[in-house]
Amino acid sequence: MTPEIRYEAPDTIEKAVAILAAAAGSGRVLAGGTDLLVQMRAGVAKPGIIVDIKKIAEMTTVSQEGGAFRVGAAVSGAALGENAALVAAWPGVVEAVNLIGSTQVQGRASAGGNLCNASPAADSVPALVAAGAVATIQGPNGRRELPVEKIPAGPGRTSLAPGEIVVSFTLPARPKHSGDAYLRLIPRTEMDIAVVGCGVSLTMDGDTCTAARVALGAVAPTVLLVEEAGKALVGSKLDDAALEAAAAACRAVCKPIDDKRGTIVYRTKIAGVLLKRAVAIAAERARSH
Ligand SMILES: Cc1cc2nc3c(=O)[nH]c(=O)nc-3n(C[C@H](O)[C@H](O)[C@H](O)COP(=O)(O)OP(=O)(O)OC[C@H]3O[C@@H](n4cnc5c(N)ncnc54)[C@H](O)[C@@H]3O)c2cc1C
């Protein structure tokens, strides 16, 4: 007999948190459902209560204040791609979210779901980490903020406490001449899981890089912020020596798995290659901004 599943679609975060608290561990958040429903069909996830967060305004809207963007955690990839101001300010973040799945998947899938599903290969996460995105989280004990890189805890695991929901992401106001980019390598041209993903965000002053954040996906149990790679770029003119130092920093943090998509040696090498290519795109965007 198929077990009964209760479906709730609250219109406030407070109600959603209360339902999850009352569910005492059997509740699951549903955003786009493009991971959760697949896992339920496979029998991996067996929630007693599903809490649909797509009816909550704060979680399904994008707003702008003082140059910063607040992106609801349940906004679909398609909606993000249609937000011209967000695309102009954070093209790398938007292109990372828009790489997820197909047109159909884009109509549902969210960055919040991508993050909370906690796949090491989640495409939007390196871009959000490179952007310095901060997540607003609400749970039974109120609200808190956490840098995105602190949320994944391992494959399929997050640092969220039971009953906590990621409400939104704040992307900081950008200095002039800033740009970001996300690149991934997949064995096919579409609809595959990243062998390596690399997000880069840069600020330039003339030819000199004044700020840089680099993040890698699919090369470790969680997405990694590679601080040493950022440091290697800052103060440089993004010359070959600086790029090679940053690429070496990327290779040094890689602890990938060996599987049919890529060996450890291959993934590690590709991390450096993608870093250099993503820096070139981010720098070009920064100069023209
Ligand atoms: C055909 C197909 C292709 C895909 N291709 C890609 C791809 O190229 N790249 C990629 O990275 N992924 C891919 N995915 C995986 C999936 O689409 C993404 O991870 C997507 O971003 C998940 O978002 P969602 O809103 O659908 O999450 P859901 O399935 O609704 O949720 C995922 C998990 O996160 C939890 N959750 C969701 N939102 C929140 C929140 N706000 N707070 C707390 N917990 C939350 C849910 O309880 C669940 O455990 C693909 C999936 C399919 C089916």
The ligand as a Tripos MOL2 file, in Angstrom:
@<TRIPOS>MOLECULE
LIG
   53    58     1     0     0
SMALL
NO_CHARGES

@<TRIPOS>ATOM
      1 C1         16.2500   16.2090  -16.1100 C.3       1 LIG1
      2 C2         17.0200   16.8830  -15.0150 C.ar      1 LIG1
      3 C3         18.1850   17.5690  -15.3260 C.ar      1 LIG1
      4 C4         18.9070   18.2000  -14.3160 C.ar      1 LIG1
      5 N1         20.0640   18.8840  -14.6430 N.ar      1 LIG1
      6 C5         20.7610   19.4990  -13.6890 C.ar      1 LIG1
      7 C6         21.9490   20.2410  -14.0180 C.ar      1 LIG1
      8 O1         22.3400   20.3470  -15.1790 O.2       1 LIG1
      9 N2         22.6430   20.8210  -13.0130 N.ar      1 LIG1
     10 C7         22.2280   20.7330  -11.7110 C.ar      1 LIG1
     11 O2         22.9050   21.3070  -10.8410 O.2       1 LIG1
     12 N3         21.1190   20.0630  -11.3660 N.ar      1 LIG1
     13 C8         20.3740   19.4260  -12.3120 C.ar      1 LIG1
     14 N4         19.2360   18.7450  -11.9770 N.ar      1 LIG1
     15 C9         18.8280   18.6520  -10.5690 C.3       1 LIG1
     16 C10        17.7560   19.6730  -10.1470 C.3       1 LIG1
     17 O3         16.9750   20.1040  -11.2370 O.3       1 LIG1
     18 C11        18.4020   20.9060   -9.4790 C.3       1 LIG1
     19 O4         19.1600   20.5130   -8.3610 O.3       1 LIG1
     20 C12        17.3730   21.9600   -9.0830 C.3       1 LIG1
     21 O5         17.9850   23.2000   -8.8760 O.3       1 LIG1
     22 C13        16.5840   21.5920   -7.8290 C.3       1 LIG1
     23 O6         15.7030   22.6690   -7.5340 O.3       1 LIG1
     24 P1         14.1860   22.4110   -7.1340 P.3       1 LIG1
     25 O7         13.5970   23.7410   -6.8450 O.co2     1 LIG1
     26 O8         13.4940   21.5890   -8.1500 O.co2     1 LIG1
     27 O9         14.3930   21.5790   -5.7740 O.3       1 LIG1
     28 P2         13.4380   20.5110   -5.0570 P.3       1 LIG1
     29 O10        13.4570   19.2230   -5.7640 O.co2     1 LIG1
     30 O11        12.1120   21.1270   -4.7550 O.co2     1 LIG1
     31 O12        14.2440   20.3750   -3.6840 O.3       1 LIG1
     32 C14        15.5310   19.7810   -3.6350 C.3       1 LIG1
     33 C15        15.9070   19.5340   -2.1610 C.3       1 LIG1
     34 O13        16.1130   20.7550   -1.4800 O.3       1 LIG1
     35 C16        15.1580   20.9440   -0.4160 C.3       1 LIG1
     36 N5         14.7650   22.3460   -0.5360 N.ar      1 LIG1
     37 C17        14.3140   22.9740   -1.6430 C.ar      1 LIG1
     38 N6         14.1890   24.2970   -1.4330 N.ar      1 LIG1
     39 C18        14.5600   24.5030   -0.1480 C.ar      1 LIG1
     40 C19        14.6540   25.6670    0.6580 C.ar      1 LIG1
     41 N7         14.3660   26.8760    0.1750 N.pl3     1 LIG1
     42 N8         15.0540   25.5310    1.9360 N.ar      1 LIG1
     43 C20        15.3770   24.3070    2.4400 C.ar      1 LIG1
     44 N9         15.3260   23.1690    1.7120 N.ar      1 LIG1
     45 C21        14.9290   23.2650    0.4420 C.ar      1 LIG1
     46 C22        14.0420   19.9350   -0.7010 C.3       1 LIG1
     47 O14        13.4010   19.5020    0.4950 O.3       1 LIG1
     48 C23        14.8180   18.8150   -1.3670 C.3       1 LIG1
     49 O15        15.4670   18.0370   -0.3900 O.3       1 LIG1
     50 C24        18.4620   18.1140  -12.9660 C.ar      1 LIG1
     51 C25        17.2790   17.4230  -12.6560 C.ar      1 LIG1
     52 C26        16.5540   16.8250  -13.6620 C.ar      1 LIG1
     53 C27        15.2900   16.0890  -13.3070 C.3       1 LIG1
@<TRIPOS>BOND
     1     1     2 1
     2     2     3 ar
     3     2    52 ar
     4     3     4 ar
     5     4     5 ar
     6     4    50 ar
     7     5     6 ar
     8     6     7 ar
     9     6    13 1
    10     7     8 2
    11     7     9 ar
    12     9    10 ar
    13    10    11 2
    14    10    12 ar
    15    12    13 ar
    16    13    14 ar
    17    14    15 1
    18    14    50 ar
    19    15    16 1
    20    16    17 1
    21    16    18 1
    22    18    19 1
    23    18    20 1
    24    20    21 1
    25    20    22 1
    26    22    23 1
    27    23    24 1
    28    24    25 2
    29    24    26 1
    30    24    27 1
    31    27    28 1
    32    28    29 2
    33    28    30 1
    34    28    31 1
    35    31    32 1
    36    32    33 1
    37    33    34 1
    38    33    48 1
    39    34    35 1
    40    35    36 1
    41    35    46 1
    42    36    37 ar
    43    36    45 ar
    44    37    38 ar
    45    38    39 ar
    46    39    40 ar
    47    39    45 ar
    48    40    41 1
    49    40    42 ar
    50    42    43 ar
    51    43    44 ar
    52    44    45 ar
    53    46    47 1
    54    46    48 1
    55    48    49 1
    56    50    51 ar
    57    51    52 ar
    58    52    53 1
@<TRIPOS>SUBSTRUCTURE
     1 LIG1         1 GROUP 0 **** ****
